[in-house]
Amino acid sequence: MKLTVIGCGYLGATHAAAMAELGHEVLGMDTDPDKVAALNAGRAPFFERGLDELLTKHTASGKLRFTTSSAEAAAFADLHFIGVGTPQKPGEMAYDLTHLFAATRQLAPHLTRPAVIVGKCTVPVGTAPQVIGILREFAPAGDQVEVCWNPEFLRESHAVEDTLHPDRIVLGFTGENTRAETMIRHAYGKIIKSGTPVIVTDLATAELVKSAANAFLATKISFINAMAEVCETSGADIQPLAEALGHDPRIGRRGMRPGLGFGGGCLPKDIRGFMARAGELGADQALNFLREVDSINTHRHERMLDLTREQLNGVIKSKRITVWGAAFKPDTDDIRDSPALAVAQALHQAGASVTVSDPKALDNARKIHPQLDYAEDPIKAAEGAELLLHLTEWPEFTRIDPADLATRVAVPRVIDGRGTLNRARWQAAGWTHRALGRP
Ligand code: UGA
């Protein structure tokens, strides 16, 4: 099949490469010429394991190409996936849908043949009818342009795998036609044949599934972090507690790792955008608990700062602190809403001398926080440190020998914000070890 993917960020670039891997002819479209040039050269403008290999393979095979032209996209195919970003509006809880509406508006005048537009981005419920409104106003093909909502559930750091092997495919339609469904089922043919469940529903439900899924995931993380707070005040240990809960299949272990909380470009803004939309719909009461989920999450940063102060005998000013981690989670260079950087920045503001190390995210961190010090090598970053904070659980950090590291730091003192450093090993190597949620 021929298809396009409009918007080539984390979602779109991965979707385009994955669609080529499934055997389709794909044209990716993005307004940023630098991004398009990098993608055409087989390089993603961000780090995502396995993606460069797919981009290289399919730009070379001729199955995948990128352009900045909406006209070219409209001429190329009749199936268009839209994967542009829907960030949080600055200073507000609501989504900024500017990119989505602009992309639709740019494509619409070129839609002279029957076409199917598939929305993949995360949006507040009720957005698809606005997209349809723009298409009706500006697309020459009129109501021959059909719209489907098909939310994406990929996780950064597992994006390729999640796109090629999703847990489920959700398709929302207006209910007026079946042409769109036939085309999309064809596009996902290989995935569907492999047994992936397909849920066909209306537009609003499809939009809402994504909001509900991310709200649930965020709630699960804040739940276990709330338990960690209770552990901290009662002398209990969150690690065996989480393990014990996880053995109940109704609760499950996945997505319930306690620690510094959730960040990234999705969960924080999605729960806020969901609350904002519920408020507009008069259903704010139903989502009041998400305010608590958000506040438990940010409270983890404060708790980390308290522990830091406590370990430094009440004085943060002028202390040499090393932070391991800048990315919002391991295996990505994404620093959006990164809990690690929020803590590093707060310590800098409190007068500490902070050096941050991260295997992939330092370039991005430098651009946003030029005031912090950075070191590629986590061991060099820790030289002379009076306190080490482990804030993003990269496997690179857990592999470091604490005995060797103890000889490099000024004081062998560590706070584990992610619970993945082996406490017994670090203590045996002479470290004072503290961890969120542990006695
Ligand atoms: C999240 C969802 O997991 C995806 O299903 C969804 O498609 C995506 O948002 C999206 O809306 O596009 P992602 O933001 O890539 O994916 O990352 P997650 O793996 O969910 O992690 C989010 C944050 O929660 C990270 O900061 C991570 O460290 C933290 N986390 C995750 C925990 O603190 N504990 C956990 O058990 C899991």
Boltz pocket constraint, residues with backbone or C-beta under 6 A from the ligand:
constraints:
  - pocket:
      binder: B
      contacts: [[A, 122], [A, 152], [A, 153], [A, 154], [A, 155], [A, 156], [A, 157], [A, 214], [A, 217], [A, 221], [A, 253], [A, 254], [A, 255], [A, 256], [A, 257], [A, 258], [A, 259], [A, 260], [A, 261], [A, 262], [A, 263], [A, 264], [A, 265], [A, 266], [A, 267], [A, 270], [A, 328], [A, 329], [A, 330]]
      max_distance: 6.0
